[in-house]
Amino acid sequence: MKLTPYRHEDPFRLLKDFGTEIDKFFESPFKGLSGKDSEIAIPSLDIYEDKNNIYVDANLPGFEQKDVKVKMKRDSLVISAEKESKKEEEKKNYYHCERYQGSFYREVSLPQAVGANRISAKYKNGVLKVTLPKKEEEKDKEISIDLE
């Protein structure tokens, strides 16, 4: 008979390892999108409304207006952009050049139907402001009956 030595292990070690793997999984799709490795981050959005409009403000620092696209997709607003940047450094006896190309895509579900033909977007100082006019609610309509 072969004896196996008893090893006292942390009973929660497997849970800790699992948590670490989950963290790695959720971080990996976004590696290169933020931090030191790149210049593109996932943009933050503010969404608010008043009686007549829904507003979406997106921070897009470093993007030019021509790089940003806004479109309606069913009941969602899609904001996307693509950027290519080039960083060059020259020092005494070496030359260093870095290029980065990246893109992002944000799709926002809207809480209410909007008039797609009246949407407006403005871009100034790295901030995109989209105004989405709400569709007027269909009111009950009484139909008159003609006598023959």
C-alpha positions as CSV (number, residue, x, y, z in Angstrom):
1,M,0.0,0.0,0.0
2,K,1.3,3.4,-1.0
3,L,0.9,6.3,1.5
4,T,0.2,9.8,0.3
5,P,1.4,12.6,2.6
6,Y,-1.4,14.9,3.9
7,R,-1.0,18.5,2.7
8,H,-2.9,21.2,4.4
9,E,-4.2,23.5,1.6
10,D,-6.3,26.6,1.7
11,P,-9.9,25.4,1.0
12,F,-10.6,28.7,-0.8
13,R,-7.6,28.4,-3.1
14,L,-9.6,27.1,-6.0
15,L,-12.1,30.0,-5.6
16,K,-9.2,32.5,-5.6
17,D,-7.7,30.9,-8.7
18,F,-11.1,30.9,-10.4
19,G,-11.6,34.6,-9.5
20,T,-8.1,35.4,-11.0
21,E,-9.0,33.6,-14.2
22,I,-12.3,35.5,-14.5
23,D,-10.5,38.8,-14.0
24,K,-8.0,37.9,-16.7
25,F,-10.8,36.9,-19.1
26,F,-12.6,40.2,-18.7
27,E,-9.4,42.3,-18.9
28,S,-8.1,40.6,-22.0
29,P,-10.6,41.9,-24.6
30,F,-9.7,45.4,-23.5
31,K,-5.9,45.1,-23.3
32,G,-4.4,47.7,-25.5
33,L,-7.5,50.0,-25.2
34,S,-6.4,51.9,-22.2
35,G,-3.3,52.4,-20.1
36,K,0.3,52.8,-21.2
37,D,0.1,50.5,-24.2
38,S,-2.2,52.7,-26.3
39,E,-3.7,56.1,-26.7
40,I,-7.3,54.9,-27.3
41,A,-9.7,54.3,-24.4
42,I,-13.3,53.2,-24.4
43,P,-15.2,56.6,-24.3
44,S,-17.3,57.5,-21.4
45,L,-20.9,58.5,-22.1
46,D,-23.5,60.7,-20.4
47,I,-27.1,60.0,-21.4
48,Y,-29.9,62.3,-20.2
49,E,-33.3,63.6,-21.4
50,D,-35.8,66.4,-21.1
51,K,-39.4,66.6,-22.2
52,N,-38.5,66.7,-26.0
53,N,-35.1,65.2,-26.5
54,I,-32.7,62.5,-25.4
55,Y,-29.0,63.6,-25.2
56,V,-25.9,61.6,-25.5
57,D,-22.5,63.2,-24.8
58,A,-19.3,61.2,-25.5
59,N,-15.8,62.2,-24.5
60,L,-13.5,61.5,-27.5
61,P,-10.2,63.2,-26.8
62,G,-7.6,62.9,-29.5
63,F,-10.1,62.1,-32.3
64,E,-10.8,64.3,-35.2
65,Q,-14.3,64.9,-36.4
66,K,-13.7,63.0,-39.6
67,D,-12.8,59.9,-37.6
68,V,-16.1,59.7,-35.7
69,K,-19.2,58.1,-37.1
70,V,-22.7,58.3,-35.6
71,K,-25.7,56.2,-36.8
72,M,-29.0,54.8,-35.8
73,K,-29.5,51.1,-35.7
74,R,-33.1,50.2,-35.0
75,D,-33.7,51.4,-31.4
76,S,-30.0,52.1,-30.7
77,L,-27.5,54.8,-31.3
78,V,-24.1,53.6,-32.5
79,I,-21.0,55.7,-32.0
80,S,-17.7,54.5,-33.5
81,A,-14.4,55.9,-34.4
82,E,-11.1,54.8,-35.9
83,K,-7.8,56.4,-35.3
84,E,-4.2,56.0,-36.4
85,S,-1.5,57.8,-34.5
86,K,2.2,58.0,-35.1
87,K,4.7,58.9,-32.4
88,E,8.3,59.6,-33.2
89,E,11.3,60.2,-31.0
90,E,14.8,61.1,-32.0
91,K,17.6,61.0,-29.5
92,K,21.4,61.0,-29.8
93,N,22.2,57.7,-31.6
94,Y,18.9,56.1,-32.1
95,Y,15.5,56.7,-33.7
96,H,12.3,55.4,-32.2
97,C,8.9,55.3,-34.0
98,E,5.6,53.9,-32.7
99,R,2.4,53.6,-34.7
100,Y,-1.0,52.7,-33.2
101,Q,-4.2,52.0,-35.0
102,G,-7.3,51.3,-33.1
103,S,-11.0,51.7,-33.0
104,F,-14.0,51.6,-30.7
105,Y,-17.7,50.8,-31.0
106,R,-20.4,51.8,-28.6
107,E,-24.0,50.9,-29.0
108,V,-26.6,52.6,-26.7
109,S,-30.1,51.3,-26.4
110,L,-32.5,54.2,-26.4
111,P,-35.4,54.2,-23.8
112,Q,-37.9,55.6,-26.3
113,A,-38.4,55.9,-30.1
114,V,-36.8,58.9,-31.7
115,G,-37.3,60.8,-34.9
116,A,-34.3,59.5,-36.9
117,N,-34.5,62.2,-39.6
118,R,-34.2,65.0,-37.0
119,I,-31.1,63.8,-35.1
120,S,-28.2,66.2,-34.8
121,A,-24.6,65.8,-33.7
122,K,-22.0,68.4,-32.8
123,Y,-18.3,67.8,-32.2
124,K,-16.2,70.3,-30.4
125,N,-13.0,70.1,-28.3
126,G,-13.1,66.3,-28.1
127,V,-16.7,66.1,-27.0
128,L,-19.5,64.7,-29.2
129,K,-23.0,65.9,-28.4
130,V,-25.9,64.0,-30.0
131,T,-29.5,65.3,-29.8
132,L,-32.2,62.8,-30.4
133,P,-35.7,64.3,-30.7
134,K,-38.3,62.1,-29.1
135,K,-41.1,60.9,-31.4
136,E,-44.4,62.3,-30.4
137,E,-46.6,59.8,-28.7
138,E,-49.5,58.6,-30.8
139,K,-52.6,60.1,-29.4
140,D,-55.9,58.5,-29.4
141,K,-57.9,59.6,-32.4
142,E,-61.6,59.5,-32.6
143,I,-62.9,58.5,-36.0
144,S,-66.1,59.9,-37.2
145,I,-68.7,57.7,-38.8
146,D,-70.4,59.0,-41.9
147,L,-74.1,58.2,-42.3
148,E,-75.2,56.8,-45.6
